Amino acid sequence: MQRGAIRDKIRKKLGEMTSAFWTDSEINEYINDGCRDISYKAKCLRDNKYLSTTDCTQNTSVAGSNEVSLISIDSNIYSVLEVYFHEAGEHWIKLEPTDRTELDIINPGWRDMVGRTFVDGPTTYYNYGSLPGTPTKYYWDREEDLFGWWVPTDTEQTTANNIRVYFCKKHVDMTTDSQTPTIPQPLELAIIDYAIAQGLEDRGWQDRANDRWTKYISRMQGYMSERNREIEDEDLIMKNYRNI
């Protein structure tokens, strides 16, 4: 449905086809808020992007790092799903998720593997004393927007677009009535529930709003349950295939 049609349905259910209580701009804002909330909670919008690592081998030219900003790659990223690394530019391996706390416990001193800048007379050494190699893990701090891989890459493992990040992303706001939400079609009715609930709540009709919030959550739960069932069915099919 286009935004204009969604707004008409919302007005019908609110019982107001004019703009006495809710202006078009208010309802348009509810619609966009709902799309963003659905894309965050249902994790239904997905994408992937490539990024390139830098060489962290000791050198006298430039400092390499094993951390980047994911927002600089795609400003709409909500959460990371999977990460793959192109080992030696030949085959893809899946990196395991971790965090800095786990690395501190399992690999004390892991931060030192990227090395440091060291000045010896007229010569500056970058990544001095580093111990780079082939990454096996990745971490991402949402609040700091800091994405990293461990171990840092050496010369052999530094190739173009050698990390592929799969992620969930937020819905981009619609600005015209001819636009259609990019969320999956089964969740379009959830947009209507969200907008109605928000509109009723803003007018102080909390009991009526609570009923709509319940329907809103129920629609998303139904979508996610069906998605998980489809994944389980696919796993069963592939399991039988592999056993042939």
N, C-alpha and C positions, 0 to 999 in steps of 0.2 A: 504493500500500500504506500502511496505517496503521502507526504506530510499533511497535505490539505485534507485527504480522505481520513487520515488518522484523527485529525483535529475535529472533523465533523462527527465521527463516531464518539469521541470524548464528549462533545457538546450534547449529543443525543442522550447519552447515559447520565450526564449531569442534569439534564432537563432544562438546558438553556441554549437555544439556538442563536440568541443575540449576544451582545457583549455587556450585559448589565452587570454581571458579577465578575466574569473572567474575560479579559481581553484576549485577542488572538496572540499577542506577544507573550502573555502569561502562559497560555497553553502551549505555545511553541517552546517556551523555556522548560515546561514540565516534560515535554516530549524528549527534548535533548538530554535533560537530566536523567530520564528513564533509560534512554539508550546507553548512556555512559554507565549507569548503575548496573544494567543488565550485562554489559560487556565485561564489567569488573567481576561481578559475582558468578556469572555463568561461564566465564572464560571462553566465550563463544567466538571471539574474533581472533584469528591466529595468522601469523606471518613468520617469515624468516629472513635473515639478512646475513651477509658475509662481513667479516672483518679480517684484517691482516695483523699478524704479530710482528714484533720488532726483535732484532737480534740482540740478545743480552750477553754475548761473548765479550770478554774484555777487549777493549780497543782504545785508540787514541783520537777517534773522530767524533762520536756522538753517543749519548747515553740511551740505552734501550730500557723498556719497561714491560712488565707483565700485567699492566692494568690499563683499562680504558673506560671512558664514559659511554654507556649504552644509549643514553638520551641523545648524545650527539649523532648516533647512528639512526635512531628512530625515536622521536619525541613522544610517541604514543604508547611506548612499552609499559605494560602493567606487571608482567611476571615472566620469568624465563622457564621454559618447559624442558628443552633438551639442548645439548651442545655437542657438536662433532668437530673433530680435529683432523686435518688432512696430513697424515704422518708422512714426512719426507716428500710431500707432493705426490704420493703414490696411492694411498688408500685411506679411507675414512675410518676413524675410531671414535667411539662414544666416550666423552669425558664424564666422570662421576661428579655429582654435586657435592660440595663441601662448604665450610665457612671458615673464617679466620680462627675462631675459637678451636675448632677441631684440628686445624693445622698446627696451632700452638701446642696442642696436647700430643698429637701423633708425630709431628715433625718439628720439634723444637729448633729454632734458628732458621726456619724456612724462609724468612724474609731476607736473610743474608745471602741466599742463593742468587739473588739478582745483582749482587755486588754493590759497589759504591763508587763515588768519584774520588780519585786520589791524585794529588799533585806531587810530582817528584822532580824538583828543579824546574826546567822549562817544559817538561812533558806532563800533560794531564791524561790520566787513565780513567776511562769510563767503564762502568760495570767491573771495577777492579775486584778480583777475587771471586768472581761469579762462578756458579756451577750450573749452567743451563743444560737443557736436554730436551726430552719429549714430554709434553704435558700429559697428565693423567686425570687431573681434576680441574674443576672451575668453581668460582664463588661469585656471588653478586649481592651487594648491599643496596637494597632499594632506596633507603633514605639518603645514603651518600652517593648513590648512582655510581658505584664502583664495581666494575666487572673485571675479574682477574683469572688467570690460569696458572696452574702449578704443575710442573716446574716451569720456569721461564724458558723460552725457546733459544736454542743455539743456532748457528749459521745454517746447518742442514735443515732444521725444522722451520726456518723463516722463509715462507713462500707467500705469494699474493693470495688473498682471500682464503686463508687456510683454517679459519674458524667459522663454522656456520651455527648461528644461534636461532633456535625456534622459540617463539614467544607468543604470549597473549597481549592484545593491545586494546586501547580504549576506542570507543566510537567517536568518529569525527562529527561535530555538530552540523545539523542541516540548516541551511540559511534560506531556502526557497520552498514553496509548497509543492513544487514538481519533483523534489528529491525523494528518494526512497531509502529507508534505513538499511544499513549494510549488515545488520544482525540477521541470523537465520530466520526464515519465515515463521516457523512454529513459535517464535518468541514475540511476534508482532503484537499479539493480544496482550502480552505482559506490559508493553509500552502504554497501552490504553489504561490498564489497571493502575500502573504507577502514576500516570498523569491525573487520573480521577482521585486517587488517594491523596496525592499532594494538594490538589485543588480543594478538596473537602477539608483537609487538615488546615490549610491556610485560612479558610473561612471559619474555623473553630468547630466544625462538625466532626469531632474526633471518633465518635462511635461508628459513624458511616465510613469514615476513613479507615478505621481498623479492619472493617470487613473487606475493603478493597486491598489493604496491605496483605491480608491473609490470602486472597486470591492471587495476588501478585507473586508472593513467595511460592505458592502451590504450583503456579505455571512454570516457574523456573526449576523447581524440584522435579516436576514431571519431565521437563526437557532433559535435565542432567541424568535422570534415571534411565531414560530411553537411550541417551548417548552412551552411557556405561553398558547397557544391555547389548547395544550394537557392537561395542568393543569386545565384550565377552564372547558374543557369537562369532566374531571374526577370529578371535583367538582359538576357539574350538575348531573352526573350519581349518585354520592353518595348522593346528596340532594334528588333525587327522591326515592332512596333506603330507606333513613331514614324516608321519609314521608309515606312509605307503612304501 
